[in-house]
Amino acid sequence: MQTSVLRFTFFHRLRTPPLMVIDVGAGAIRGLLFEEGQGAHLPKILHKNVRSTEPSITPARLIQEVHTFLFEVTKELGYAPKKVIIGIGSDIAEFSLTLIRYAMPHPQRTINASELSGFFREQLDEHQDASRFLLAYPLGVRANGYPISASLLEKGDTRSVKELEFPTLFAWLGRETGEAFDQLRQMLGGMNIVCMTIPEAYRITGETVLDIRDGFYIDIGSETTLLTLVKEGALTAVSSFSYGTHKIARAIADARTLSFSQAQDLLRHYMDGSLHEDAMRKVIEIIAQSVREWERNFLKALEVCYHHGPFPAMAVLCGEGARLQEIRALLMRGEWLRALSYVSTPHLKVLEGRSVFGGDSLGGFLQGSEDARIGALMHAWRYEQSFN
């Protein structure tokens, strides 16, 4: 199923090809076609497209759906978008944080960007896995154990460098998913496609929009929940588990002998607060049981964070599952936090699409928590471009 907010018919008159940002989720693929805002001006969204995907879709099939999605956009436009920014999240990738080290053969005072890239790629080969496809995102560079900017290294404003370290976020794709991704990047003779990870998009948005340098992001999607820990402005831990709103809908479908789409509608109305009383009584215990199961998975996924020291008090809830009051209440009770932090109750914030740009929905295209990812992707990409 596909829903569109606007047709493309007038886009042929645009002087500059627009850009596109795509949030690839197991429940839906969301795309925004937009024009860049100059300076402090906000971007102008021209079109929003939401394509629902089939239940239990595989990551490889998701990427193939993106291929079809982009082909249709290009056909309607008459040309390819200037650039396509694709968000990489836990529905298609497994994440891990790694420190890549490079021992300099000879100490150097100056290292240019090309050399840095070469050193990184040389060490990256050691981390390849023949059974999986690796996307690697360096998050910074350290010289002799100390963080330093690439510009200072190039100027030589440092001591002789004996060792480089690259904190790196790995996004692992299954082999079939990776092959589908390669085909996507080669479509139409090589469309200008760049990728940004959802954890990094949340980190940038949190720091630059919400003024959060220390926070814990909980993104509850359709099939997975993605956890991102940020401390002192740096990605510190990333974890995920296979439990999202689809699993709750399946529990409702099984218990009430409904189709999956009927159960989804019930859950959607429940989260919106528009479910009538009789129907609510029939699903409220099913949802409560599902949330308890989500909590068990959540606590297990937190184990990778224990050795990173005290957790920040700020927790940011994102994704369509953020609309569940039971999830919000569970997180606010704080039992999960007490073993990880000096505080007993978190400061809980729900990130919505419209809050990414200071409450501006950009013409009504960015709304609730289900639009948080795509809003964060758009903002984070624009923020990074301002420094390039």
N, C-alpha and C positions, 0 to 999 in steps of 0.2 A: 504494500500500500504506500502511496506517495501523496503528500500534501504540499501544496505550493501557496505562497502568499502573494506572489506577483508573477506575471508572465514576462518573458524576455524580449517581447517584440520591439521595444524602443531602444534596446541596447546597441543596435547597429549604428546609432548616431553618436555614441560615446567617442570622444577624441582619443582617450587612453584606455586600453583594455583594463578592466577591473581585476581585482585580486579575489581569491576565494580561500576561505578557511573551512576545514572539514573536521568535525568531531566524529570519530568512528566508534560507535557504540553497538553492543550486541542487540540492543532493543531498537535502535534507530540510528541512521546516519544523518547528521545535521550539517547542512552547508549554508554558508553566508557568502554572498557575492557583494563586494564592497569597494568603494573608492577610498583611497588614503586621504586622511585629513592632513592638511599642511600645518606644521608648527603645533600650536596648542589646539587646533581644530580637531574635533572628533571625526572618526571615519563616518562615511555615509553608506549605510547598508541599502543595496539595491534590490536584493532578493533573498528570501529565506526558503530553503527546501528541506523538508523532513521526510525521509524515506524509511518507513517501518521495515524491519527485517523479520525473517521467519524465526520462530522459536528454536532455540538450541542451535543457532547458526554457528558454523565453525569459523575460526579466525581466517583461514584461507578463503572461505566463501565470502566473508565480510570484505576482504580486500578486493575480491572480484566484483562485489556490489559497488564498491567505490569506483572501480574501472568503468562500469556501466553508467554510474552517476555522472562521472566527469565527461564521458562520451556524449551523453544527452545534453549536458550544459554547453559543451563546445558546439554541438550541432545547432542548438538554439541561438547561441551567440553569433555563430558564423566564424568564430576564431577562438583560440584557447585563452583562458585567463592569463594575465601577465605573470602571475605566480600563484601556486596552490600550496597552502600551508596545511599539512595533515597532522592531526594530533595522534600521538602514539600512547595508548593507555593499556590498562590491564586486561581488556577484552581481547587484545591481539598480541600482547607481549608479556613476558616475565621480566621483572627488573632486578638488578643487583648493582650495588655500589662497589667499585674496585679502585684501588690505588695503583696506578701503573708507574713503575720506576724505570728510569734510564740513567745508567752510570756513564758519565762522559769519558770517552777514551783519553781526552786531554782537557784539562780545565780551560774554560772559555769565559771571557768577560762579556762578549756580545753574542747574542743568538737572535737571528732574525726569524720572522714568522714562518718562512719556508722551512728553515732548519727545525723549528719547534714541531711543525707538522710532520716532518720526516722522522724525527725521533719518536714521536707518538705512534705513528703508523708502524714503525719498525718493531716496537714492543707489543703493539696490538696483535701482531701475527701469532704471538705465543698464547693468546687467549682464544683463538678461533676453535670452533667445535664443528667437526664435519657433519654432525647430525642436526645442527641448528644454524640459524642465520643471525648474525650479530649486527646490531646498530649500536655504535659507541658514541657517547656525547661527553667530551672533556668539559669539566665544570670549572677548571682553573688550572694554574700551574704553580708549583713551588720550586724554588731554587735553594739547594742545600737545606731543605726542610722548612723554609719560610715562604709564605705566600708572596707572590710578586706579579706585577702586571707584565704582559707580553711587551708593552711599549718600553718599559724600563730595561728589560732584557736586551731589547734591540739597541737601545741607546748605550748600554754598557754601564748603567748607573747601579752597579752592584759589584760584589766581590766575585772573584773567579768562581764559576759554577762547576762543581764537581759531580753533582747529581740533580736530576730533574724528577719531579713527581707530578703526575696528572691525576687528580681525583676525577673519576669517570663514572658516568651512569651507563650501564649496559642495558639494552633492551633486546631480549632474546626472542626470536620468532621461530616457530616450527619450520622445518625445511620447506614444506608445501606452502606455508604462508609467506616465507621469504621469496620463493620463486614467483608467487603471485604478485608480491610487492615489486620485484624486479620488472615484471611485465608491465605493471602499472607505470613505473617511471620511464619506460621506453615507449609508452603509447604516443601516438600522433607524432612520431619522429623525435620524441624526447621532450615531453612537457616539462616546464620549469616547476618541479615539485620539491619542496623542502619539508622536513619533518621537525616537529617539536614534541617533546615528551610532556605528558600531562603533569607529572610531578614538578618539572621545571616551570611550566606555565603557572602552576599554583604558587610556587615559591616567589616568582617575579611579581605576580599579581598581589600576593599577600604583603610583600615588602613595599611595593610602590603605590598600591591603592589603599590597602587596609592598615598600613603602618605596622605590620607584623613581621618582626625579624626572628621570633621564636614562636613556632606554632606547629600544631599537629592537624593535618588535613585528612578527613575521612570522606571519601567519595564513594557513595553507594550507587552503583549503576544497575543495569538490568541483570547481568550475569555475575559480575564480580564486584568486590569492594577493594578499593585502592587506598592504602595508608601511606602518608608521606610526612616524615618528621623533618622539620627545619629548625636548626639551632644557629644563632648568631648569623642569620642570613644565608646559611649554607645547607644544601641537601645533606642530611645526616643518615637517614634510613628510609628505605622504601620496601613495602611489603604488600601482598594482596592475597585474597582468598576467594574461592568460587562460591559466593553467596550474594545474591542481589534480589531485586524486586520480582524477577521472573520466578524465582524459587518460591516466593510467597504466593504468587499467583497460581503456581502449579499445586501448592498445598490446598488452596481454596478450590481449585478445579477438582482435585481428587476427592476432597471431603464433601463437596456439594454436588458432585456428578455434573460438572459444567464443562464446556469447552474452554480451552485456554484463553481465547479472546473474551469470552464472557467473564471469566475470572479476572482478567486484566481490567475490564471495565468496572467490575465491582471494587477492585482494589483502588483504581483511580478515583472513583467517586468517594470511597472511604477516606483517602488521603486529602481530597478536596473538601471533605466535610459535608458532601451533598448526598450521602447515602441515607435513605429513609430508615426509620428506627427498626422495623422488622428485619430488613436485610442486614442491618448493622449487628443485631443480636446473633445472626447466623454466622457471621465471619469474624467477630471480634476475638473469640478464643483461638480460632485458627491463626489469626495474625499474631496474637500474643505468643503462641507456641513457636511460630516461625521466628519471631524476634528473639526468643530465648535461644533458639538454635543459631541464629546470626551472632548472638553474644558469645556463645561458646567458640565459634570460629574466630571471632574478633579477638578474644583473649589469647587464643593460640597464636594468632598472627602477630600479636604484640611481643612475643618472646624474642624476636630478632632485635627489639629495641632496648632490651634490658641493659646491655653493656654500654649504652650511649649516655648514661648518667641521667640526672633528674629531667623529667619531662617538663615542657613549658605548661603554663596554666591555660593557654589559649588553644581551644580546639575549634576547627572550622569544618562544618558539615556541608557537603556538596552532593550533587547528583539527585536523581529523582527520588531515591530513598530518603533523602533529607526531609521529605514532606511527611514522613511517618512520625506522629507524635510519640509513639512508643519508643522509637529509636532516640528521639531527643530526650525523653524522660530518663531512659537508661543511661545515656551519657552524662546527663546532669547529676544523677545520683552519685557518680564519681567513684564507685568501688573499683573500677578498672584503673583509675589514675593513682590511687593511694599507694600502690606498690611501686610506682614509677616516679613519683614526684613528692615534693615537700608540701604541695597544696592538696586539699582533700576534695575540692569541688572545682571543676573546670569553668573557665569563661567560655561559653559556647556561642559561636556565631554561625548563622546559616548564610552561606554565600549564594547569592542569586545572580542571574545574568544581568539584571538591570543595575545591580550594585557595583559591577565592575567599572562602569564609567560614571561613577558618582551619582547613581540613581537615575541616569538617563537611559531609557530603554532603546535609544537610537531608532526612534520611529515606531516603537512597539515590537521590534523584532527580538529583543532580549527581555525575557520575562523572569521566570522563577528559577529554582535550583537546578532544574533540568537543563537550563541554558548556561549554567556556571562554567562548564568546561569550555564551551565554544567561545564564550565571552573572555575567559582567561587566556585562551589561545590567541585570540585576536589582539588583546592588549599586550601580552608578553612578546609577541612577534613584533609589534609596532615599537615597543620599548627597546628591544634589542636593536632594531634598525636605526634608532636614533643615535646609537653609539658607533655605527659602522660608516 
